[in-house]
């Protein structure tokens, strides 16, 4: 059953409350500005793969919530259509991953965003690029933060 939105809220609250997958995996949206977003994830044993390092899906979920915030920061409902992910450095349990997403190209229909995920020591762990499609529907938000 689809969620019914009865009130307006900020984009940060809208995504934090309604992107249940990201929330259930520990991803926290920390900052949203037009064309920029930052999200964080503390890696727990539940995020580890069989090799004992952070599973790729955890990186992608963290990047995805930051991408969603940037792509929707113009107030129009926007969905990802293509993403590319490159893993550069492994994270371990206890590490904090920080995803910073920046809008590279603000096209009225197909925006393009880069995400850099670093750990608490500033080491680059992962890079994600994404394109999206902007629908002809406004979001029920009254601001970004």
Long-range contacts (C-beta under 8 A, 24 or more apart in sequence): 5-140, 7-140, 8-140, 8-141, 8-142, 9-140, 9-141, 9-142, 10-141, 10-142, 10-143, 10-144, 10-145, 11-69, 11-72, 11-73, 11-75, 11-139, 11-141, 11-143, 11-144, 11-145, 12-69, 12-144, 12-145, 14-139, 14-140, 14-141, 15-65, 15-68, 15-69, 15-72, 19-65, 19-68, 21-61, 22-61, 22-62, 22-64, 22-65, 25-58, 25-61, 27-61, 27-62, 27-65, 29-65, 29-66, 29-69, 31-145, 32-69, 32-70, 32-73, 32-144, 32-145, 33-73, 33-144, 33-145, 34-73, 34-74, 34-144, 35-70, 35-73, 35-102, 35-103, 35-106, 36-70, 36-73, 36-100, 36-101, 36-102, 36-103, 37-66, 37-67, 37-69, 37-70, 37-73, 37-99, 37-100, 37-101, 38-66, 38-98, 38-99, 38-100, 38-101, 39-65, 39-66, 39-69, 39-98, 39-99, 39-101, 40-96, 40-97, 40-98, 40-99, 41-96, 41-97, 41-99, 42-94, 42-95, 42-96, 42-97, 43-91, 43-92, 43-93, 43-94, 43-95, 43-96, 43-97, 44-93, 45-93, 47-93, 48-92, 48-93, 52-92, 53-90, 53-91, 53-92, 54-90, 54-91, 54-92, 54-95, 54-97, 54-125, 56-85, 56-87, 58-97, 59-85, 59-87, 59-91, 59-97, 59-117, 59-125, 59-126, 59-128, 60-85, 60-128, 62-97, 62-99, 62-117, 63-99, 63-101, 63-115, 63-117, 63-126, 63-128, 63-130, 65-99, 66-99, 66-100, 66-101, 66-115, 67-101, 67-113, 67-115, 67-128, 67-130, 67-132, 69-101, 70-101, 70-102, 70-103, 70-111, 70-113, 71-103, 71-111, 71-113, 71-130, 71-132, 71-134, 72-139, 73-103, 73-144, 74-106, 74-111, 74-134, 75-138, 75-139, 75-141, 76-134, 76-135, 76-136, 76-137, 76-138, 76-139, 77-134, 77-135, 77-137, 77-138, 77-139, 78-111, 78-132, 78-133, 78-134, 78-135, 79-132, 79-133, 79-135, 80-130, 80-131, 80-132, 81-110, 81-131, 81-132, 81-133, 82-130, 82-131, 83-128, 83-129, 83-130, 83-131, 84-128, 84-129, 84-130, 85-126, 85-127, 85-128, 86-126, 86-127, 86-128, 87-125, 87-126, 88-124, 88-125, 88-126, 88-127, 89-119, 89-123, 89-124, 89-125, 89-126, 90-125, 91-119, 91-125, 95-119, 95-120, 96-120, 97-125, 97-126, 99-128, 108-134, 109-133, 109-134, 110-134
